[in-house]
């Protein structure tokens, strides 16, 4: 079971109560669950999760893709790679006004990702995501080499 440590910033107006914790979490942003049977599957799930935050249902109704972008990312480990990937996707989302729904992975290891992202153009998003809160991104590899985690986006 994955646990999130919220105790570090749960105070609201000097109070540390259960209800103030939930207010703080809600004001921070949106949490997306991330899981996959492999590292590749985990990255695809995270991409869909971000797309769902930006505009729920937009990827499920896509019939074609307007925007194709290649990403090449290197990082020190699988969690850092995921953080770099999601930050890059978010930058591309706003610079190209596209929600990226799926991807073709050319290469993936715990430190390298090379992939083609496929997205659909949008004039406006349902939710404005300001950034990924990287220290609130958790990714754990299980014994069977599947992955589970969460990432929090500031909205």
N, CA, C and O of each residue as an XYZ file, in Angstrom:
620
protein
N       0.840     -1.170      0.000
C       0.000      0.000      0.000
C       0.885      1.233      0.000
O       1.853      1.294      0.758
N       0.578      2.208     -0.826
C       1.337      3.432     -0.942
C       0.772      4.475      0.000
O      -0.438      4.699      0.028
N       1.637      5.115      0.770
C       1.189      6.135      1.700
C       1.766      7.470      1.296
O       2.916      7.549      0.866
N       0.972      8.531      1.430
C       1.452      9.877      1.169
C       1.658     10.596      2.482
O       0.812     10.517      3.372
N       2.769     11.295      2.616
C       3.070     12.045      3.822
C       2.587     13.471      3.643
O       3.223     14.267      2.951
N       1.461     13.796      4.267
C       0.912     15.139      4.183
C       1.202     15.952      5.438
O       0.821     17.120      5.518
N       1.861     15.361      6.401
C       2.066     16.016      7.688
C       2.964     17.235      7.600
O       2.908     18.086      8.488
N       3.781     17.358      6.580
C       4.727     18.457      6.520
C       4.066     19.806      6.260
O       4.599     20.827      6.694
N       2.933     19.853      5.575
C       2.290     21.128      5.273
C       0.782     21.023      5.450
O       0.021     21.292      4.521
N       0.360     20.639      6.627
C      -1.070     20.468      6.838
C      -1.675     21.581      7.679
O      -2.886     21.586      7.902
N      -0.878     22.511      8.144
C      -1.437     23.552      9.001
C      -2.127     24.618      8.171
O      -1.598     25.085      7.162
N      -3.294     24.987      8.608
C      -4.059     26.059      8.002
C      -4.450     27.023      9.112
O      -5.189     26.654     10.024
N      -3.960     28.250      9.039
C      -4.243     29.281     10.037
C      -3.913     28.800     11.444
O      -4.671     29.037     12.384
N      -2.764     28.115     11.583
C      -2.296     27.708     12.903
C      -2.957     26.472     13.468
O      -2.604     26.044     14.567
N      -3.889     25.889     12.770
C      -4.574     24.700     13.265
C      -4.040     23.481     12.533
O      -3.689     23.557     11.356
N      -3.981     22.370     13.228
C      -3.542     21.119     12.619
C      -4.605     20.073     12.901
O      -4.478     19.268     13.823
N      -5.650     20.098     12.097
C      -6.766     19.181     12.290
C      -6.990     18.382     11.030
O      -6.464     18.703      9.964
N      -7.773     17.347     11.169
C      -8.079     16.501     10.017
C      -8.767     17.314      8.915
O      -8.457     17.125      7.739
N      -9.684     18.204      9.265
C     -10.383     18.977      8.247
C      -9.451     19.979      7.575
O      -9.603     20.248      6.383
N      -8.482     20.544      8.314
C      -7.556     21.474      7.677
C      -6.638     20.731      6.707
O      -6.218     21.313      5.707
N      -6.318     19.480      6.970
C      -5.517     18.692      6.038
C      -6.247     18.561      4.708
O      -5.647     18.770      3.653
N      -7.528     18.220      4.742
C      -8.250     18.029      3.494
C      -8.397     19.350      2.744
O      -8.372     19.354      1.513
N      -8.550     20.477      3.452
C      -8.610     21.767      2.772
C      -7.286     22.063      2.092
O      -7.275     22.553      0.963
N      -6.154     21.776      2.759
C      -4.854     22.040      2.179
C      -4.645     21.196      0.927
O      -4.171     21.706     -0.088
N      -4.987     19.932      0.987
C      -4.807     19.054     -0.164
C      -5.646     19.553     -1.332
O      -5.169     19.575     -2.467
N      -6.878     19.951     -1.077
C      -7.737     20.428     -2.148
C      -7.221     21.729     -2.743
O      -7.350     21.947     -3.948
N      -6.634     22.604     -1.916
C      -6.172     23.880     -2.430
C      -4.867     23.737     -3.206
O      -4.555     24.588     -4.038
N      -4.106     22.691     -2.955
C      -2.839     22.486     -3.641
C      -3.070     22.149     -5.103
O      -2.418     22.719     -5.978
N      -3.971     21.249     -5.376
C      -4.190     20.893     -6.755
C      -4.877     19.560     -6.930
O      -5.729     19.164     -6.135
N      -4.493     18.891     -7.968
C      -5.143     17.658     -8.359
C      -4.146     16.512     -8.317
O      -3.045     16.609     -8.858
N      -4.544     15.435     -7.671
C      -3.711     14.241     -7.578
C      -4.181     13.226     -8.602
O      -5.375     12.947     -8.713
N      -3.233     12.676     -9.349
C      -3.588     11.609    -10.280
C      -2.902     10.323     -9.839
O      -1.710     10.321     -9.532
N      -3.658      9.230     -9.809
C      -3.035      7.938     -9.514
C      -2.275      7.465    -10.751
O      -2.705      7.677    -11.885
N      -1.152      6.829    -10.507
C      -0.337      6.315    -11.600
C      -0.014      4.861    -11.305
O       0.463      4.531    -10.219
N      -0.271      4.004    -12.265
C       0.077      2.602    -12.097
C       0.263      1.974    -13.462
O      -0.251      2.462    -14.468
N       1.000      0.894    -13.476
C       1.203      0.198    -14.732
C       1.885     -1.136    -14.510
O       2.582     -1.340    -13.516
N       1.675     -2.033    -15.445
C       2.284     -3.359    -15.346
C       3.758     -3.336    -15.726
O       4.478     -4.305    -15.487
N       4.212     -2.223    -16.321
C       5.613     -2.039    -16.700
C       5.914     -0.544    -16.629
O       5.000      0.259    -16.438
N       7.160     -0.165    -16.778
C       7.518      1.255    -16.776
C       6.862      1.966    -17.955
O       6.368      3.083    -17.808
N       6.854      1.326    -19.121
C       6.217      1.906    -20.299
C       4.724      2.136    -20.061
O       4.204      3.209    -20.365
N       4.051      1.153    -19.529
C       2.624      1.261    -19.237
C       2.365      2.366    -18.203
O       1.362      3.075    -18.290
N       3.253      2.509    -17.246
C       3.124      3.538    -16.213
C       3.203      4.930    -16.830
O       2.424      5.810    -16.463
N       4.125      5.141    -17.754
C       4.252      6.446    -18.405
C       3.028      6.751    -19.261
O       2.568      7.892    -19.300
N       2.501      5.746    -19.942
C       1.285      5.944    -20.737
C       0.105      6.314    -19.837
O      -0.698      7.180    -20.185
N       0.006      5.659    -18.688
C      -1.062      5.960    -17.736
C      -0.944      7.389    -17.212
O      -1.948      8.087    -17.068
N       0.286      7.821    -16.928
C       0.484      9.181    -16.419
C       0.119     10.222    -17.473
O      -0.427     11.274    -17.141
N       0.415      9.935    -18.738
C       0.063     10.841    -19.826
C      -1.449     10.986    -19.937
O      -1.965     12.096    -20.069
N      -2.153      9.868    -19.882
C      -3.621      9.911    -19.930
C      -4.196     10.633    -18.718
O      -5.181     11.362    -18.831
N      -3.576     10.426    -17.559
C      -4.032     11.095    -16.340
C      -3.920     12.596    -16.440
O      -4.841     13.315    -16.051
N      -2.798     13.086    -16.961
C      -2.627     14.529    -17.144
C      -3.647     15.057    -18.138
O      -4.237     16.114    -17.913
N      -3.865     14.339    -19.235
C      -4.876     14.744    -20.218
C      -6.257     14.825    -19.604
O      -7.029     15.731    -19.914
N      -6.570     13.878    -18.732
C      -7.874     13.872    -18.069
C      -8.024     15.061    -17.124
O      -9.110     15.630    -17.013
N      -6.955     15.437    -16.451
C      -7.006     16.612    -15.566
C      -7.273     17.873    -16.386
O      -8.093     18.707    -16.001
N      -6.580     18.009    -17.517
C      -6.730     19.201    -18.353
C      -8.121     19.308    -18.973
O      -8.694     20.395    -19.031
N      -8.656     18.197    -19.429
C      -9.977     18.194    -20.046
C     -10.555     16.777    -19.995
O     -10.290     15.963    -20.879
N     -11.351     16.486    -18.949
C     -11.890     15.133    -18.782
C     -12.624     14.644    -20.030
O     -13.469     15.346    -20.586
N     -12.288     13.437    -20.455
C     -12.960     12.816    -21.587
C     -12.416     13.197    -22.948
O     -12.815     12.615    -23.957
N     -11.511     14.164    -22.995
C     -11.032     14.628    -24.303
C     -10.284     13.540    -25.066
O     -10.437     13.424    -26.282
N      -9.492     12.758    -24.382
C      -8.731     11.716    -25.073
C      -9.603     10.539    -25.485
O      -9.331      9.889    -26.494
N     -10.639     10.262    -24.718
C     -11.505      9.132    -25.069
C     -12.352      9.433    -26.299
O     -12.817      8.511    -26.968
N     -12.559     10.712    -26.606
C     -13.366     11.066    -27.767
C     -12.502     11.403    -28.988
O     -13.044     11.759    -30.035
N     -11.183     11.301    -28.880
C     -10.297     11.635    -30.005
C     -10.426     10.619    -31.129
O     -10.365      9.411    -30.898
N     -10.606     11.117    -32.351
C     -10.690     10.244    -33.520
C      -9.440     10.359    -34.394
O      -9.198      9.510    -35.251
N      -8.652     11.405    -34.174
C      -7.390     11.591    -34.888
C      -6.486     12.463    -34.007
O      -6.937     13.032    -33.013
N      -5.222     12.556    -34.379
C      -4.276     13.363    -33.600
C      -3.716     14.478    -34.466
O      -3.255     14.245    -35.584
N      -3.763     15.705    -33.929
C      -3.350     16.897    -34.651
C      -1.875     17.235    -34.444
O      -1.252     17.866    -35.298
N      -1.330     16.822    -33.329
C       0.004     17.250    -32.939
C       0.846     16.029    -32.548
O       0.445     15.229    -31.703
N       2.009     15.904    -33.173
C       2.930     14.806    -32.851
C       4.257     15.436    -32.444
O       4.835     16.225    -33.192
N       4.733     15.081    -31.259
C       5.983     15.636    -30.730
C       6.882     14.498    -30.274
O       6.415     13.518    -29.695
N       8.168     14.636    -30.538
C       9.130     13.653    -30.054
C       9.777     14.209    -28.789
O      10.174     15.373    -28.735
N       9.876     13.345    -27.763
C      10.556     13.730    -26.528
C      11.696     12.761    -26.262
O      11.584     11.554    -26.478
N      12.784     13.323    -25.791
C      13.936     12.542    -25.359
C      14.332     13.063    -23.986
O      14.697     14.229    -23.838
N      14.257     12.201    -22.991
C      14.487     12.619    -21.614
C      15.483     11.672    -20.956
O      15.419     10.455    -21.126
N      16.406     12.264    -20.199
C      17.347     11.496    -19.393
C      17.228     11.980    -17.957
O      17.082     13.176    -17.706
N      17.291     11.053    -17.023
C      17.191     11.404    -15.602
C      17.945     10.365    -14.783
O      18.444      9.373    -15.317
N      18.019     10.609    -13.480
C      18.818      9.750    -12.601
C      18.123      8.459    -12.166
O      18.781      7.550    -11.660
N      16.820      8.366    -12.352
C      16.072      7.181    -11.947
C      14.652      7.253    -12.455
O      14.264      8.245    -13.073
N      13.857      6.201    -12.202
C      12.507      6.153    -12.782
C      11.583      7.247    -12.241
O      10.747      7.751    -12.991
N      11.704      7.631    -10.971
C      10.856      8.718    -10.460
C      11.255     10.054    -11.091
O      10.392     10.819    -11.522
N      12.556     10.334    -11.147
C      13.029     11.578    -11.763
C      12.661     11.615    -13.244
O      12.337     12.677    -13.776
N      12.711     10.463    -13.910
C      12.327     10.379    -15.316
C      10.850     10.711    -15.493
O      10.479     11.429    -16.422
N      10.013     10.194    -14.609
C       8.577     10.486    -14.667
C       8.317     11.974    -14.445
O       7.524     12.578    -15.167
N       8.974     12.562    -13.461
C       8.806     13.996    -13.176
C       9.224     14.822    -14.393
O       8.487     15.711    -14.821
N      10.402     14.535    -14.950
C      10.884     15.264    -16.136
C       9.912     15.094    -17.309
O       9.635     16.046    -18.039
N       9.407     13.888    -17.479
C       8.464     13.606    -18.562
C       7.188     14.430    -18.410
O       6.763     15.094    -19.355
N       6.582     14.392    -17.236
C       5.330     15.126    -17.031
C       5.531     16.631    -17.132
O       4.664     17.333    -17.652
N       6.659     17.139    -16.644
C       6.949     18.572    -16.781
C       7.113     18.951    -18.250
O       6.631     19.998    -18.681
N       7.789     18.103    -19.012
C       7.977     18.352    -20.453
C       6.631     18.326    -21.179
O       6.358     19.191    -22.011
N       5.799     17.347    -20.868
C       4.480     17.255    -21.493
C       3.649     18.490    -21.166
O       2.952     19.016    -22.034
N       3.718     18.953    -19.929
C       2.955     20.143    -19.547
C       3.440     21.372    -20.320
O       2.622     22.176    -20.767
N       4.751     21.529    -20.484
C       5.282     22.653    -21.279
C       4.816     22.554    -22.732
O       4.404     23.552    -23.324
N       4.881     21.350    -23.303
C       4.430     21.156    -24.684
C       2.929     21.398    -24.826
O       2.468     21.924    -25.839
N       2.185     21.015    -23.814
C       0.737     21.222    -23.820
C       0.398     22.697    -24.003
O      -0.447     23.046    -24.828
N       1.055     23.558    -23.237
C       0.738     24.981    -23.315
C       1.391     25.657    -24.520
O       0.808     26.581    -25.086
N       2.571     25.225    -24.922
C       3.205     25.861    -26.077
C       2.519     25.476    -27.390
O       2.525     26.269    -28.332
N       1.936     24.293    -27.474
C       1.277     23.839    -28.699
C      -0.245     23.786    -28.590
O      -0.932     23.420    -29.543
N      -0.764     24.156    -27.414
C      -2.215     24.127    -27.170
C      -2.803     22.771    -27.567
O      -3.776     22.677    -28.315
N      -2.167     21.731    -27.031
C      -2.574     20.356    -27.353
C      -2.601     19.512    -26.088
O      -1.759     19.664    -25.203
N      -3.565     18.638    -26.021
C      -3.617     17.642    -24.954
C      -3.075     16.354    -25.547
O      -3.607     15.835    -26.528
N      -2.014     15.845    -24.943
C      -1.376     14.631    -25.445
C      -2.044     13.416    -24.799
O      -2.107     13.289    -23.577
N      -2.534     12.538    -25.656
C      -3.375     11.435    -25.205
C      -2.668     10.087    -25.172
O      -2.937      9.258    -24.303
N      -1.780      9.876    -26.104
C      -1.124      8.582    -26.199
C       0.308      8.783    -26.664
O       0.709      9.883    -27.045
N       1.061      7.708    -26.625
C       2.463      7.811    -27.018
C       2.961      6.482    -27.574
O       2.454      5.408    -27.250
N       3.967      6.605    -28.417
C       4.682      5.431    -28.919
C       6.080      5.500    -28.323
O       6.816      6.453    -28.577
N       6.445      4.512    -27.544
C       7.737      4.500    -26.872
C       8.762      3.812    -27.769
O       8.611      2.642    -28.123
N       9.808      4.556    -28.131
C      10.908      3.997    -28.913
C      11.929      3.324    -28.008
O      12.469      2.268    -28.341
N      12.190      3.945    -26.858
C      13.155      3.407    -25.901
C      12.769      3.850    -24.506
O      12.409      5.008    -24.292
N      12.843      2.928    -23.555
C      12.590      3.289    -22.166
C      13.436      2.399    -21.251
O      13.459      1.175    -21.380
N      14.123      3.059    -20.330
C      14.835      2.395    -19.243
C      14.517      3.205    -17.996
O      13.726      4.145    -18.063
N      15.105      2.868    -16.881
C      14.834      3.647    -15.668
C      15.453      5.045    -15.738
O      15.159      5.886    -14.888
N      16.304      5.310    -16.736
C      16.948      6.628    -16.839
C      16.768      7.319    -18.191
O      17.155      8.479    -18.338
N      16.192      6.636    -19.178
C      16.045      7.204    -20.531
C      14.643      6.947    -21.066
O      14.094      5.856    -20.911
N      14.075      7.969    -21.697
C      12.806      7.821    -22.405
C      12.915      8.533    -23.745
O      13.278      9.708    -23.804
N      12.603      7.824    -24.809
C      12.486      8.401    -26.141
C      11.120      7.968    -26.649
O      10.829      6.775    -26.742
N      10.281      8.950    -26.978
C       8.908      8.609    -27.375
C       8.306      9.672    -28.286
O       8.735     10.826    -28.302
N       7.297      9.244    -29.046
C       6.467     10.144    -29.836
C       5.168     10.354    -29.072
O       4.511      9.391    -28.679
N       4.798     11.617    -28.861
C       3.535     11.959    -28.201
C       2.517     12.342    -29.260
O       2.848     13.019    -30.233
N       1.288     11.913    -29.071
C       0.205     12.213    -30.006
C      -0.871     12.994    -29.262
O      -1.389     12.543    -28.241
N      -1.201     14.178    -29.791
C      -2.155     15.031    -29.098
C      -3.209     15.631    -29.999
O      -3.132     15.567    -31.225
N      -4.193     16.214    -29.347
C      -5.283     16.902    -30.039
C      -5.261     18.369    -29.638
O      -5.010     18.698    -28.479
N      -5.524     19.248    -30.595
C      -5.505     20.680    -30.324
C      -6.749     21.106    -29.564
O      -7.838     20.571    -29.770
N      -6.564     22.084    -28.678
C      -7.656     22.655    -27.902
C      -7.493     24.149    -27.812
O      -6.373     24.651    -27.713
N      -8.610     24.876    -27.846
C      -8.557     26.326    -27.655
C      -8.498     26.681    -26.184
O      -7.854     27.657    -25.798
N      -9.172     25.886    -25.358
C      -9.136     26.139    -23.915
C      -9.223     24.808    -23.179
O      -9.707     23.806    -23.705
N      -8.735     24.837    -21.943
C      -8.726     23.638    -21.122
C      -9.756     23.776    -20.014
O     -10.054     24.890    -19.585
N     -10.296     22.674    -19.548
C     -11.245     22.711    -18.439
C     -10.553     23.113    -17.142
O     -11.137     23.805    -16.308
N      -9.304     22.678    -16.975
C      -8.530     22.984    -15.766
C      -7.175     23.527    -16.185
O      -6.500     22.937    -17.029
N      -6.778     24.642    -15.603
C      -5.450     25.195    -15.845
C      -4.487     24.567    -14.847
O      -4.606     24.789    -13.642
N      -3.556     23.803    -15.332
C      -2.541     23.179    -14.486
C      -1.313     24.073    -14.529
O      -0.733     24.294    -15.592
N      -0.917     24.589    -13.363
C       0.229     25.498    -13.304
C       1.545     24.750    -13.356
O       2.464     25.154    -14.067
N       1.643     23.655    -12.601
C       2.905     22.915    -12.559
C       2.705     21.571    -11.879
O       1.669     21.297    -11.273
N       3.721     20.755    -12.002
C       3.791     19.498    -11.276
C       4.527     19.783     -9.979
O       5.574     20.430     -9.993
N       4.004     19.315     -8.874
C       4.686     19.466     -7.590
C       5.576     18.234     -7.445
O       5.139     17.186     -6.969
N       6.833     18.382     -7.865
C       7.709     17.218     -8.023
C       7.964     16.474     -6.723
O       8.116     15.253     -6.743
N       8.015     17.172     -5.591
C       8.251     16.457     -4.337
C       7.008     15.725     -3.853
O       7.080     14.974     -2.880
N       5.880     15.925     -4.505
C       4.651     15.189     -4.202
C       4.383     14.102     -5.243
O       3.287     13.544     -5.301
N       5.381     13.810     -6.052
C       5.275     12.737     -7.031
C       5.965     11.506     -6.443
O       7.152     11.538     -6.121
N       5.213     10.441     -6.313
C       5.716      9.207     -5.713
C       5.562      8.091     -6.737
O       4.497      7.927     -7.332
N       6.620      7.332     -6.937
C       6.559      6.192     -7.847
C       7.351      5.050     -7.234
O       8.543      5.177     -6.958
N       6.676      3.946     -7.030
C       7.286      2.784     -6.379
C       7.225      1.588     -7.323
O       6.189      1.305     -7.925
N       8.354      0.895     -7.440
C       8.397     -0.334     -8.229
C       8.096     -1.509     -7.312
O       8.717     -1.655     -6.259
N       7.152     -2.339     -7.706
C       6.780     -3.522     -6.938
C       7.702     -4.690     -7.279
O       8.485     -4.623     -8.227
N       7.599     -5.746     -6.504
C       8.431     -6.934     -6.715
C       8.226     -7.555     -8.092
O       9.157     -8.130     -8.656
N       7.020     -7.444     -8.636
C       6.735     -8.026     -9.948
C       7.085     -7.071    -11.097
O       6.719     -7.321    -12.245
N       7.793     -5.976    -10.786
C       8.235     -4.953    -11.742
C       7.086     -4.115    -12.290
O       7.237     -3.446    -13.312
N       5.951     -4.149    -11.622
C       4.881     -3.208    -11.921
C       5.155     -1.951    -11.098
O       6.020     -1.954    -10.222
N       4.425     -0.891    -11.378
C       4.648      0.379    -10.697
C       3.328      0.927    -10.175
O       2.263      0.678    -10.740
N       3.425      1.678     -9.085
C       2.268      2.345     -8.512
C       2.741      3.663     -7.913
O       3.851      3.757     -7.389
N       1.894      4.670     -7.995
C       2.268      5.955     -7.433
C       1.185      6.998     -7.627
O       0.066      6.705     -8.050
N       1.560      8.231     -7.302
C       0.676      9.374     -7.484
C       1.527     10.575     -7.845
O       2.710     10.628     -7.507
N       0.933     11.537     -8.527
C       1.564     12.832     -8.779
C       0.532     13.904     -8.493
O      -0.658     13.730     -8.753
N       1.011     15.020     -7.952
C       0.135     16.139     -7.620
C       0.492     17.309     -8.535
O       1.658     17.678     -8.676
N      -0.533     17.877     -9.148
C      -0.384     19.035    -10.009
C      -1.000     20.247     -9.338
O      -2.089     20.163     -8.770
N      -0.308     21.367     -9.400
C      -0.845     22.616     -8.861
C      -1.816     23.193     -9.873
O      -1.451     23.460    -11.018
N      -3.055     23.382     -9.443
C      -4.082     23.921    -10.347
C      -4.540     25.268     -9.858
O      -5.402     25.890    -10.480
